[in-house]
């Protein structure tokens, strides 16, 4: 009896379609381990590195304002000058008290010198028995001690009067208001003739340092692990969209805003050409990096059903469904998080038709 011939076409269809008992066929691809490096767009705000509102410490009238809005100032430069005639009168009064105290001190020292001279003569005379009464010598000695105490008190009075003069002159120095650092006058709020000072808390000038700026970015919680001290970050501003600037990560708050779940991070930006201004809202190209490499597979190797997301791993010639979660996408690859290791082989074009535990006959590309 002759056996029926099985056509080659039927065998090929059976292998391709995979009926029960036949091995499945597909390309395998390795699980790749590599670091994740990408950027995301984050909004930021440019702030001056230093800013100060200048007030008058002592009451007085504005005599001169030597700068205006937009003026570039240097540290120690005179910007506002006040006048207060009563301070000059107080200094003159204090200096006269110093002179009076000094005169009293000199008089007390003369009295001390006379008392000491008398004591020395009596003490020498007392060496001859019966020449000077012992009580008289004691009285002169006590007089010397009292005069020494008087000299000391007069000296203290001189020091106190000199301290008063220094204090008055220190107040007089506050009539000359200077710039505390190099910067730009961004606001002028006073004019000559205005009364300022104690009881009047009006701002005279606002000075900001804009050669060195702070760029504050609110980094989302999921990306704070990638904050690298000293990292250089590029950004752009709407005023100059064709230009790319950069700043250096310098400071982080190390605390999250409970409302936005973001962490403020400051970048140092050096505004050498003066094109950047406080108040600008740039867009940063924030780098996102992971501390450990991630696992990537072909995007076609991840199967998503209504119940689960998985890849199909080749385990000794058998299909093994491994549950995963998707991560970032890089071209034709997608990050997967699950029970996988670098070098595992998975089906490149997977479907749920390739059942868990079924035999696979595959080739690696």
PyMOL commands that set and color helices and strands:
alter all, ss='L'
color gray80, all
select helices_A, chain A and resi 8-17+85-125+134-173+221-226+238-240+299-301
alter helices_A, ss='H'
color red, helices_A
select strands_A, chain A and resi 24-30+32-34+37-54+60-65+72-73+78-83+176-178+183-188+195-196+205-220+232-236+245-252+262-270+283-289+294-298+303-304+309-315+318-330+333-338+345-347+360-364
alter strands_A, ss='S'
color yellow, strands_A
deselect
rebuild
show_as cartoon
